[in-house]
């Protein structure tokens, strides 16, 4: 759980509400790693765009290899994402 002030999904409006709709996960909510940017929607979009480029953009690494690197990094950092 982030200790950064975040705007809950049901209180979002304007551009933030649009981004929340776009970034809603199959489980029905927005991941906290994205919601920590809720006070700065431009930062949220930039974060997502960087992540999307790193994970799905052109690369010598396959998507599976990139996911495996992300998993190992998260486990090493005791991150539950």
N, CA, C and O atoms as CSV, one atom per row, in Angstrom:
chain,resi,resn,atom,element,x,y,z
A,1,UNK,N,N,0.839,-1.169,0.000
A,1,UNK,CA,C,0.000,0.000,0.000
A,1,UNK,C,C,0.886,1.235,0.000
A,1,UNK,O,O,1.800,1.364,0.815
A,2,UNK,N,N,0.609,2.115,-0.902
A,2,UNK,CA,C,1.383,3.347,-0.998
A,2,UNK,C,C,1.010,4.293,0.142
A,2,UNK,O,O,-0.139,4.317,0.584
A,3,UNK,N,N,1.960,5.052,0.603
A,3,UNK,CA,C,1.733,6.054,1.647
A,3,UNK,C,C,1.602,7.433,1.026
A,3,UNK,O,O,1.672,8.444,1.725
A,4,UNK,N,N,1.417,7.474,-0.253
A,4,UNK,CA,C,1.264,8.713,-1.000
A,4,UNK,C,C,-0.232,8.979,-1.150
A,4,UNK,O,O,-1.006,8.061,-1.422
A,5,UNK,N,N,-0.634,10.228,-0.974
A,5,UNK,CA,C,-2.051,10.554,-1.142
A,5,UNK,C,C,-2.501,10.190,-2.548
A,5,UNK,O,O,-1.863,10.552,-3.537
A,6,UNK,N,N,-3.605,9.470,-2.616
A,6,UNK,CA,C,-4.139,9.026,-3.901
A,6,UNK,C,C,-5.621,9.383,-3.979
A,6,UNK,O,O,-6.318,9.418,-2.965
A,7,UNK,N,N,-6.083,9.643,-5.178
A,7,UNK,CA,C,-7.501,9.899,-5.421
A,7,UNK,C,C,-8.171,8.552,-5.693
A,7,UNK,O,O,-7.793,7.861,-6.639
A,8,UNK,N,N,-9.162,8.164,-4.879
A,8,UNK,CA,C,-9.875,6.907,-5.136
A,8,UNK,C,C,-10.600,6.961,-6.482
A,8,UNK,O,O,-10.969,8.033,-6.963
A,9,UNK,N,N,-10.793,5.798,-7.071
A,9,UNK,CA,C,-11.453,5.740,-8.384
A,9,UNK,C,C,-12.815,6.430,-8.369
A,9,UNK,O,O,-13.163,7.137,-9.314
A,10,UNK,N,N,-13.582,6.228,-7.306
A,10,UNK,CA,C,-14.940,6.787,-7.276
A,10,UNK,C,C,-14.969,8.300,-7.038
A,10,UNK,O,O,-16.037,8.909,-7.090
A,11,UNK,N,N,-13.811,8.913,-6.778
A,11,UNK,CA,C,-13.739,10.364,-6.605
A,11,UNK,C,C,-13.032,11.058,-7.775
A,11,UNK,O,O,-12.900,12.282,-7.783
A,12,UNK,N,N,-12.584,10.286,-8.748
A,12,UNK,CA,C,-11.854,10.853,-9.889
A,12,UNK,C,C,-12.798,11.610,-10.811
A,12,UNK,O,O,-13.973,11.267,-10.945
A,13,UNK,N,N,-12.257,12.646,-11.444
A,13,UNK,CA,C,-13.025,13.396,-12.432
A,13,UNK,C,C,-12.089,13.824,-13.561
A,13,UNK,O,O,-10.868,13.732,-13.443
A,14,UNK,N,N,-12.683,14.290,-14.650
A,14,UNK,CA,C,-11.904,14.807,-15.771
A,14,UNK,C,C,-10.919,13.801,-16.338
A,14,UNK,O,O,-11.235,12.624,-16.513
A,15,UNK,N,N,-9.721,14.288,-16.622
A,15,UNK,CA,C,-8.683,13.462,-17.253
A,15,UNK,C,C,-8.314,12.264,-16.385
A,15,UNK,O,O,-8.067,11.176,-16.905
A,16,UNK,N,N,-8.273,12.454,-15.067
A,16,UNK,CA,C,-7.936,11.332,-14.180
A,16,UNK,C,C,-8.978,10.221,-14.303
A,16,UNK,O,O,-8.622,9.044,-14.356
A,17,UNK,N,N,-10.230,10.575,-14.349
A,17,UNK,CA,C,-11.294,9.571,-14.503
A,17,UNK,C,C,-11.124,8.816,-15.818
A,17,UNK,O,O,-11.318,7.601,-15.865
A,18,UNK,N,N,-10.763,9.526,-16.881
A,18,UNK,CA,C,-10.522,8.885,-18.179
A,18,UNK,C,C,-9.362,7.893,-18.085
A,18,UNK,O,O,-9.453,6.774,-18.588
A,19,UNK,N,N,-8.277,8.309,-17.440
A,19,UNK,CA,C,-7.109,7.424,-17.306
A,19,UNK,C,C,-7.436,6.218,-16.440
A,19,UNK,O,O,-7.041,5.097,-16.760
A,20,UNK,N,N,-8.158,6.442,-15.344
A,20,UNK,CA,C,-8.559,5.312,-14.506
A,20,UNK,C,C,-9.368,4.308,-15.329
A,20,UNK,O,O,-9.162,3.101,-15.209
A,21,UNK,N,N,-10.277,4.795,-16.156
A,21,UNK,CA,C,-11.068,3.886,-16.997
A,21,UNK,C,C,-10.168,3.099,-17.943
A,21,UNK,O,O,-10.389,1.911,-18.178
A,22,UNK,N,N,-9.165,3.759,-18.475
A,22,UNK,CA,C,-8.241,3.115,-19.410
A,22,UNK,C,C,-7.342,2.103,-18.712
A,22,UNK,O,O,-7.002,1.076,-19.297
A,23,UNK,N,N,-6.951,2.380,-17.463
A,23,UNK,CA,C,-5.979,1.541,-16.754
A,23,UNK,C,C,-6.621,0.569,-15.764
A,23,UNK,O,O,-5.914,-0.071,-14.986
A,24,UNK,N,N,-7.948,0.451,-15.783
A,24,UNK,CA,C,-8.615,-0.512,-14.910
A,24,UNK,C,C,-8.209,-1.919,-15.319
A,24,UNK,O,O,-8.286,-2.292,-16.489
A,25,UNK,N,N,-7.780,-2.684,-14.335
A,25,UNK,CA,C,-7.315,-4.056,-14.560
A,25,UNK,C,C,-8.489,-5.027,-14.571
A,25,UNK,O,O,-9.582,-4.683,-14.121
A,26,UNK,N,N,-8.275,-6.235,-15.080
A,26,UNK,CA,C,-9.355,-7.226,-15.128
A,26,UNK,C,C,-9.998,-7.516,-13.760
A,26,UNK,O,O,-11.158,-7.924,-13.697
A,27,UNK,N,N,-9.255,-7.309,-12.679
A,27,UNK,CA,C,-9.819,-7.559,-11.349
A,27,UNK,C,C,-10.786,-6.451,-10.927
A,27,UNK,O,O,-11.445,-6.570,-9.894
A,28,UNK,N,N,-10.879,-5.363,-11.720
A,28,UNK,CA,C,-11.885,-4.343,-11.483
A,28,UNK,C,C,-11.402,-3.045,-10.872
A,28,UNK,O,O,-12.221,-2.176,-10.570
A,29,UNK,N,N,-10.099,-2.879,-10.677
A,29,UNK,CA,C,-9.590,-1.642,-10.106
A,29,UNK,C,C,-8.305,-1.210,-10.791
A,29,UNK,O,O,-7.820,-1.864,-11.714
A,30,UNK,N,N,-7.761,-0.090,-10.317
A,30,UNK,CA,C,-6.509,0.452,-10.843
A,30,UNK,C,C,-5.407,0.104,-9.851
A,30,UNK,O,O,-5.561,0.314,-8.648
A,31,UNK,N,N,-4.297,-0.428,-10.351
A,31,UNK,CA,C,-3.176,-0.783,-9.479
A,31,UNK,C,C,-2.645,0.444,-8.745
A,31,UNK,O,O,-2.599,1.541,-9.302
A,32,UNK,N,N,-2.245,0.247,-7.488
A,32,UNK,CA,C,-1.700,1.348,-6.689
A,32,UNK,C,C,-0.479,1.980,-7.346
A,32,UNK,O,O,-0.254,3.180,-7.190
A,33,UNK,N,N,0.306,1.203,-8.070
A,33,UNK,CA,C,1.509,1.755,-8.721
A,33,UNK,C,C,1.117,2.837,-9.726
A,33,UNK,O,O,1.915,3.730,-10.015
A,34,UNK,N,N,-0.097,2.767,-10.260
A,34,UNK,CA,C,-0.596,3.813,-11.139
A,34,UNK,C,C,-1.300,4.908,-10.335
A,34,UNK,O,O,-1.167,6.091,-10.646
A,35,UNK,N,N,-2.049,4.511,-9.300
A,35,UNK,CA,C,-2.807,5.489,-8.520
A,35,UNK,C,C,-1.922,6.455,-7.745
A,35,UNK,O,O,-2.386,7.528,-7.361
A,36,UNK,N,N,-0.659,6.106,-7.502
A,36,UNK,CA,C,0.210,7.046,-6.797
A,36,UNK,C,C,0.438,8.314,-7.618
A,36,UNK,O,O,0.900,9.326,-7.092
A,37,UNK,N,N,0.116,8.253,-8.904
A,37,UNK,CA,C,0.238,9.420,-9.788
A,37,UNK,C,C,-1.084,10.193,-9.902
A,37,UNK,O,O,-1.191,11.111,-10.715
A,38,UNK,N,N,-2.080,9.834,-9.102
A,38,UNK,CA,C,-3.421,10.384,-9.303
A,38,UNK,C,C,-3.516,11.896,-9.119
A,38,UNK,O,O,-4.438,12.522,-9.642
A,39,UNK,N,N,-2.589,12.484,-8.392
A,39,UNK,CA,C,-2.603,13.942,-8.245
A,39,UNK,C,C,-1.947,14.639,-9.435
A,39,UNK,O,O,-1.973,15.865,-9.541
A,40,UNK,N,N,-1.361,13.840,-10.328
A,40,UNK,CA,C,-0.683,14.383,-11.501
A,40,UNK,C,C,-0.957,13.447,-12.691
A,40,UNK,O,O,-0.107,12.623,-13.029
A,41,UNK,N,N,-2.136,13.565,-13.331
A,41,UNK,CA,C,-2.491,12.654,-14.419
A,41,UNK,C,C,-1.456,12.576,-15.543
A,41,UNK,O,O,-1.279,11.511,-16.135
A,42,UNK,N,N,-0.770,13.679,-15.851
A,42,UNK,CA,C,0.255,13.624,-16.897
A,42,UNK,C,C,1.367,12.652,-16.502
A,42,UNK,O,O,1.867,11.898,-17.336
A,43,UNK,N,N,1.745,12.677,-15.236
A,43,UNK,CA,C,2.748,11.744,-14.737
A,43,UNK,C,C,2.249,10.299,-14.855
A,43,UNK,O,O,3.016,9.401,-15.201
A,44,UNK,N,N,0.964,10.082,-14.567
A,44,UNK,CA,C,0.388,8.746,-14.676
A,44,UNK,C,C,0.477,8.237,-16.116
A,44,UNK,O,O,0.892,7.103,-16.357
A,45,UNK,N,N,0.087,9.073,-17.058
A,45,UNK,CA,C,0.145,8.659,-18.468
A,45,UNK,C,C,1.574,8.392,-18.896
A,45,UNK,O,O,1.841,7.416,-19.598
A,46,UNK,N,N,2.495,9.248,-18.482
A,46,UNK,CA,C,3.904,9.062,-18.847
A,46,UNK,C,C,4.448,7.764,-18.265
A,46,UNK,O,O,5.164,7.030,-18.945
A,47,UNK,N,N,4.111,7.476,-17.007
A,47,UNK,CA,C,4.532,6.223,-16.364
A,47,UNK,C,C,4.005,5.030,-17.159
A,47,UNK,O,O,4.747,4.095,-17.459
A,48,UNK,N,N,2.712,5.073,-17.496
A,48,UNK,CA,C,2.122,3.959,-18.233
A,48,UNK,C,C,2.761,3.799,-19.608
A,48,UNK,O,O,3.054,2.682,-20.033
A,49,UNK,N,N,2.975,4.904,-20.297
A,49,UNK,CA,C,3.580,4.843,-21.631
A,49,UNK,C,C,4.990,4.250,-21.578
A,49,UNK,O,O,5.366,3.459,-22.443
A,50,UNK,N,N,5.764,4.632,-20.566
A,50,UNK,CA,C,7.115,4.061,-20.412
A,50,UNK,C,C,7.024,2.561,-20.156
A,50,UNK,O,O,7.735,1.775,-20.783
A,51,UNK,N,N,6.156,2.169,-19.242
A,51,UNK,CA,C,5.986,0.746,-18.940
A,51,UNK,C,C,5.565,-0.027,-20.196
A,51,UNK,O,O,6.123,-1.083,-20.495
A,52,UNK,N,N,4.587,0.500,-20.922
A,52,UNK,CA,C,4.106,-0.179,-22.135
A,52,UNK,C,C,5.223,-0.315,-23.156
A,52,UNK,O,O,5.358,-1.361,-23.791
A,53,UNK,N,N,6.025,0.730,-23.321
A,53,UNK,CA,C,7.141,0.673,-24.274
A,53,UNK,C,C,8.163,-0.381,-23.845
A,53,UNK,O,O,8.636,-1.162,-24.670
A,54,UNK,N,N,8.501,-0.401,-22.561
A,54,UNK,CA,C,9.498,-1.356,-22.085
A,54,UNK,C,C,9.019,-2.799,-22.196
A,54,UNK,O,O,9.802,-3.698,-22.503
A,55,UNK,N,N,7.742,-3.014,-21.947
A,55,UNK,CA,C,7.229,-4.386,-21.928
A,55,UNK,C,C,6.719,-4.862,-23.283
A,55,UNK,O,O,6.741,-6.062,-23.558
A,56,UNK,N,N,6.261,-3.948,-24.135
A,56,UNK,CA,C,5.665,-4.379,-25.398
A,56,UNK,C,C,6.298,-3.750,-26.632
A,56,UNK,O,O,5.946,-4.107,-27.757
A,57,UNK,N,N,7.223,-2.821,-26.439
A,57,UNK,CA,C,7.871,-2.171,-27.574
A,57,UNK,C,C,8.902,-3.078,-28.238
A,57,UNK,O,O,9.189,-4.175,-27.758
A,58,UNK,N,N,9.442,-2.605,-29.332
A,58,UNK,CA,C,10.448,-3.360,-30.074
A,58,UNK,C,C,11.674,-3.599,-29.182
A,58,UNK,O,O,12.178,-2.679,-28.538
A,59,UNK,N,N,12.138,-4.842,-29.159
A,59,UNK,CA,C,13.263,-5.209,-28.297
A,59,UNK,C,C,13.882,-6.515,-28.775
A,59,UNK,O,O,13.229,-7.319,-29.439
A,60,UNK,N,N,15.145,-6.715,-28.430
A,60,UNK,CA,C,15.788,-8.001,-28.695
A,60,UNK,C,C,15.308,-9.066,-27.714
A,60,UNK,O,O,15.485,-10.260,-27.960
A,61,UNK,N,N,14.708,-8.648,-26.614
A,61,UNK,CA,C,14.158,-9.589,-25.638
A,61,UNK,C,C,12.715,-9.910,-25.983
A,61,UNK,O,O,11.960,-9.038,-26.413
A,62,UNK,N,N,12.337,-11.168,-25.791
A,62,UNK,CA,C,10.945,-11.546,-26.027
A,62,UNK,C,C,10.070,-11.005,-24.896
A,62,UNK,O,O,10.574,-10.580,-23.856
A,63,UNK,N,N,8.780,-11.025,-25.111
A,63,UNK,CA,C,7.852,-10.579,-24.064
A,63,UNK,C,C,8.000,-11.458,-22.826
A,63,UNK,O,O,7.958,-10.964,-21.699
A,64,UNK,N,N,8.171,-12.762,-23.038
A,64,UNK,CA,C,8.346,-13.690,-21.917
A,64,UNK,C,C,9.609,-13.351,-21.135
A,64,UNK,O,O,9.589,-13.353,-19.904
A,65,UNK,N,N,10.703,-13.063,-21.826
A,65,UNK,CA,C,11.942,-12.703,-21.136
A,65,UNK,C,C,11.763,-11.424,-20.315
A,65,UNK,O,O,12.240,-11.340,-19.183
A,66,UNK,N,N,11.086,-10.447,-20.874
A,66,UNK,CA,C,10.865,-9.192,-20.150
A,66,UNK,C,C,9.985,-9.415,-18.923
A,66,UNK,O,O,10.239,-8.834,-17.868
A,67,UNK,N,N,8.962,-10.243,-19.050
A,67,UNK,CA,C,8.101,-10.553,-17.901
A,67,UNK,C,C,8.897,-11.293,-16.823
A,67,UNK,O,O,8.722,-11.040,-15.631
A,68,UNK,N,N,9.765,-12.203,-17.248
A,68,UNK,CA,C,10.577,-12.943,-16.277
A,68,UNK,C,C,11.515,-12.007,-15.522
A,68,UNK,O,O,11.691,-12.155,-14.313
A,69,UNK,N,N,12.117,-11.048,-16.216
A,69,UNK,CA,C,12.985,-10.064,-15.564
A,69,UNK,C,C,12.169,-9.253,-14.550
A,69,UNK,O,O,12.631,-9.002,-13.437
A,70,UNK,N,N,10.971,-8.850,-14.935
A,70,UNK,CA,C,10.111,-8.076,-14.033
A,70,UNK,C,C,9.744,-8.890,-12.789
A,70,UNK,O,O,9.736,-8.356,-11.679
A,71,UNK,N,N,9.442,-10.162,-12.968
A,71,UNK,CA,C,9.082,-11.020,-11.836
A,71,UNK,C,C,10.256,-11.191,-10.884
A,71,UNK,O,O,10.102,-11.039,-9.672
A,72,UNK,N,N,11.425,-11.504,-11.423
A,72,UNK,CA,C,12.606,-11.695,-10.577
A,72,UNK,C,C,12.942,-10.401,-9.832
A,72,UNK,O,O,13.285,-10.436,-8.650
A,73,UNK,N,N,12.847,-9.276,-10.511
A,73,UNK,CA,C,13.116,-7.984,-9.871
A,73,UNK,C,C,12.122,-7.725,-8.752
A,73,UNK,O,O,12.511,-7.294,-7.666
A,74,UNK,N,N,10.842,-7.981,-9.002
A,74,UNK,CA,C,9.820,-7.765,-7.975
A,74,UNK,C,C,10.046,-8.665,-6.768
A,74,UNK,O,O,9.934,-8.211,-5.630
A,75,UNK,N,N,10.361,-9.922,-7.000
A,75,UNK,CA,C,10.607,-10.853,-5.890
A,75,UNK,C,C,11.828,-10.404,-5.093
A,75,UNK,O,O,11.805,-10.407,-3.862
A,76,UNK,N,N,12.883,-10.022,-5.785
A,76,UNK,CA,C,14.103,-9.559,-5.112
A,76,UNK,C,C,13.823,-8.332,-4.250
A,76,UNK,O,O,14.388,-8.188,-3.166
A,77,UNK,N,N,12.951,-7.450,-4.734
A,77,UNK,CA,C,12.608,-6.227,-4.001
A,77,UNK,C,C,11.436,-6.401,-3.041
A,77,UNK,O,O,10.957,-5.428,-2.460
A,78,UNK,N,N,10.970,-7.650,-2.873
A,78,UNK,CA,C,9.830,-7.945,-1.996
A,78,UNK,C,C,8.601,-7.124,-2.394
A,78,UNK,O,O,7.835,-6.676,-1.542
A,79,UNK,N,N,8.431,-6.938,-3.692
A,79,UNK,CA,C,7.307,-6.188,-4.236
A,79,UNK,C,C,6.215,-7.172,-4.609
A,79,UNK,O,O,6.481,-8.184,-5.257
A,80,UNK,N,N,4.990,-6.882,-4.206
A,80,UNK,CA,C,3.883,-7.796,-4.471
A,80,UNK,C,C,3.134,-7.501,-5.753
A,80,UNK,O,O,2.080,-8.086,-5.999
A,81,UNK,N,N,3.661,-6.601,-6.578
A,81,UNK,CA,C,3.032,-6.318,-7.852
A,81,UNK,C,C,3.470,-7.338,-8.862
A,81,UNK,O,O,3.050,-7.281,-10.018
